[in-house]
Amino acid sequence: MIAPKLTVLKDLPYTASELRREAANRAKKSSIQGVQPKLSANISVVDQEFKIVDQFGTYIIKPQNDIFPELPENEDLTMRMAKILGVRVPFHGMVYGKDGSLSYFIKRFDRYGKGKKYATEDFAQLTGNTRDTKYRFSMEKLVPVIEEYCTFPMVEKVEFFKRIVYCFVTGNEDMHLKNFSLITKNGKTTLAPAYDLLNSSIAIKNPEEEIALTLKGKKSNLKASDFVDYYAKERLQLNERTIENIIQDIVKAKQQWKELISISFLSDNMKEKYTQILEHRLNIF
């Protein structure tokens, strides 16, 4: 929930272009940076609306992108689909701007109380990489990271495999090192809730890759055996029953996912593209 006493959430008092301008103006002050325009915000229960802030915000707001179409709608849908699969996701949703444009909002999972923060590090930090080198890594090299830092590595490796296959079937070829994190709460280190999930393949023209980090030395033309036999069995050391259950859960979720796509905020054209990629990738398994 946003706040127990909040019954109405007003539209953002900005247009999409004004939000992008705000994001650009505040970029140097904010710790939230990246290609996609992002703003830090808090909820005002009294005013029943988001308030844009320079820092210490408990929410992130992503307005419409002027280069890539329908990213907020795409991310909201893909995060909801992940939740159906049982992937942990933060509280999130959509909010209108004064021009009728939709922005995506998500609650920060690393903040709690007043200005308090859980210890959180993304995989780029954990492997000594930067924003410039976040794509120069392999899926194989992430296994020892989980084994070294997680309190219960096998539990997290199961969850990690589920997320990797999910990203593949939903056309997400942009899950680089900064899009996975570990969080420490109550003395236990686990994978952080999923974030930045979207079908990037329908957002960009002529995508050439299927995943962001190499698997078995490649980023495209991936087969079920690459994920199941090679990565899950050999690298993650998962047992056959566990792997089979994850794949079955993903295949079974197809109908619910398709229903969610059909009622999403995406345009009809984007819904069709999303469904086509989903069908094609699921058929691999």
Rosetta blueprint (number, residue, H / E / L):
1 M L
2 I L
3 A L
4 P L
5 K L
6 L L
7 T L
8 V L
9 L L
10 K L
11 D L
12 L E
13 P L
14 Y L
15 T L
16 A H
17 S H
18 E H
19 L H
20 R H
21 R H
22 E H
23 A H
24 A H
25 N H
26 R H
27 A L
28 K L
29 K L
30 S L
31 S L
32 I L
33 Q L
34 G L
35 V L
36 Q L
37 P L
38 K L
39 L E
40 S E
41 A E
42 N E
43 I E
44 S E
45 V L
46 V L
47 D L
48 Q L
49 E E
50 F E
51 K E
52 I E
53 V E
54 D L
55 Q L
56 F L
57 G L
58 T L
59 Y E
60 I E
61 I E
62 K E
63 P L
64 Q L
65 N L
66 D L
67 I L
68 F L
69 P L
70 E L
71 L H
72 P H
73 E H
74 N H
75 E H
76 D H
77 L H
78 T H
79 M H
80 R H
81 M H
82 A H
83 K H
84 I H
85 L L
86 G L
87 V L
88 R L
89 V L
90 P L
91 F L
92 H E
93 G E
94 M E
95 V E
96 Y E
97 G E
98 K L
99 D L
100 G L
101 S L
102 L E
103 S E
104 Y E
105 F E
106 I E
107 K E
108 R L
109 F L
110 D L
111 R E
112 Y E
113 G L
114 K L
115 G L
116 K E
117 K E
118 Y L
119 A E
120 T E
121 E E
122 D E
123 F H
124 A H
125 Q H
126 L H
127 T L
128 G L
129 N L
130 T L
131 R L
132 D L
133 T L
134 K L
135 Y L
136 R L
137 F L
138 S E
139 M L
140 E H
141 K H
142 L H
143 V H
144 P H
145 V H
146 I H
147 E H
148 E H
149 Y H
150 C L
151 T L
152 F L
153 P H
154 M H
155 V H
156 E H
157 K H
158 V H
159 E H
160 F H
161 F H
162 K H
163 R H
164 I H
165 V H
166 Y H
167 C H
168 F H
169 V H
170 T L
171 G L
172 N L
173 E L
174 D L
175 M L
176 H L
177 L H
178 K H
179 N H
180 F L
181 S E
182 L E
183 I E
184 T E
185 K E
186 N L
187 G L
188 K E
189 T E
190 T E
191 L E
192 A L
193 P L
194 A L
195 Y L
196 D L
197 L L
198 L L
199 N L
200 S H
201 S H
202 I H
203 A H
204 I L
205 K L
206 N L
207 P L
208 E L
209 E L
210 E L
211 I L
212 A L
213 L L
214 T E
215 L E
216 K L
217 G L
218 K E
219 K L
220 S L
221 N L
222 L L
223 K L
224 A H
225 S H
226 D H
227 F H
228 V H
229 D H
230 Y H
231 Y H
232 A H
233 K H
234 E H
235 R H
236 L L
237 Q L
238 L L
239 N L
240 E H
241 R H
242 T H
243 I H
244 E H
245 N H
246 I H
247 I H
248 Q H
249 D H
250 I H
251 V H
252 K H
253 A L
254 K H
255 Q H
256 Q H
257 W H
258 K H
259 E H
260 L H
261 I H
262 S H
263 I L
264 S L
265 F L
266 L L
267 S L
268 D H
269 N H
270 M H
271 K H
272 E H
273 K H
274 Y H
275 T H
276 Q H
277 I H
278 L H
279 E H
280 H H
281 R H
282 L H
283 N H
284 I L
285 F L
